Amino acid sequence: MLTKRTDSAFWRDNVDPASIPERLQKLLRLWKYQSPGFFDEFDRLDEVFPNASYQYILYGMGFRTEVEPFNTVAAQALASRFLGEAEVLTQRIEPCRPVVLRGLVADWPVVEAGARSPAAFRDYVSRFDTGAPMEAFVGAPQIAGKYYYSDDLAGFNFEHRRMSLSQALDAMVGSLGQDGALSLYLGSVPTDDRLPGFSSQNPMPLLGWTTGQRIWLGHASNVSSHYETLDNLACVVAGARRFTLYPPELIGELYVGPIDNTMAGQPVSLAASSPPDDARFPRFAGVRDQALITELHAGDALYLPKLWWHQVEATAPFNGSVNYWWDAFAAGPDSPYTSLLLSMIAVSERPLEARRAWKALFEHYVFRENGHPVSHLPPERRGLLGPLAPANYGRIRARVMQLLRGN
Ligand SMILES: O=C(O)CCC(=O)C(=O)O
């Protein structure tokens, strides 16, 4: 799309605005006035390139970013409004506890369509279908929408089937009320790529417009208790959802399944997914009733901090939800999960005493519950342990890359 070549149909198609996904179009509009940075694109789960790669390509292809002095009265008013909204959200989420926001998206057109009927919801959402196939979960009636492992934990109790958004919605709405119907679930569909135009009609006031939006549609379902490493704002747009939550510190009592053979990418709590009093999970019995349970109806939203365990039950015959994942409080593009994985190979199988020694260093330098590790040094002598911005983040990151390359 940045190319100047017009010598073949391939290149001509590439510059056709209709071939550019809506999300990328939005980013290109943003990048006209501001260089790519990790806060606009690089918090995405599936993003592998750092912002520098985008900058090399954009500017290497002759793209121009106009940097204007930011000093007009209108711009300042807009900036303080955005900062004010972001501050309100930050204050509400800073304690890292779930927050229910009743009616947050009650005026979205998709919520209004769902309030009319499932068929009206289908007609509204199908308008955005590009026809691209997506992966739906399809389950036999006996599983009652609980998409889960097979008994031996090797496979699953449901199938994946590829279908377009409209095909999935037609099948969901068409089988409502039919005895013995298959249950269908279409989860985590990025709307900017797959339903272009949907996010502009149903915008989230509390988050920057570049935070990706996803849609989840289906019959009654039960998604087993799991966590994500990102913050989540989940908004119910049709039907109802019940969230059963456990805080991150209960991980040891939850009997977590494999981290690499999972239903939808995240490990699940085997204990929280089992009937009460399952004798295989005695430690869970002691914490089961510590769950926080909340029921959301169309128009309501839940802020769910990262690492909180959540089982999500869609409880109406037909349900829809929209969510956003982002990393609140990130100091840069790196996720703590990267350091967790690295620590697993570097630390986990050392002898207990060696692990304890490293634990002391991690607590001192990383977790810092007893204060900053070099608060006794004058600021100009703190070196890499001084504030991360503006330069120490990049310096430490460069050192990590060097060490991983083996030099
Ligand atoms: O809403 C759902 O059906 C599942 C959502 C979910 O698993 C999540 O947001 O992590």
The ligand as a Gaussian input file, in Angstrom:
#p B3LYP/6-31G(d) Opt

LIG

0 1
 O      -16.644000     -14.393000      26.939000
 C      -16.273000     -15.526000      26.662000
 O      -17.007000     -16.381000      26.153000
 C      -14.858000     -15.920000      26.946000
 C      -14.003000     -14.737000      27.143000
 C      -12.645000     -15.079000      27.571000
 O      -12.265000     -16.205000      27.686000
 C      -11.715000     -14.012000      27.858000
 O      -12.060000     -12.835000      27.721000
 O      -10.592000     -14.326000      28.246000

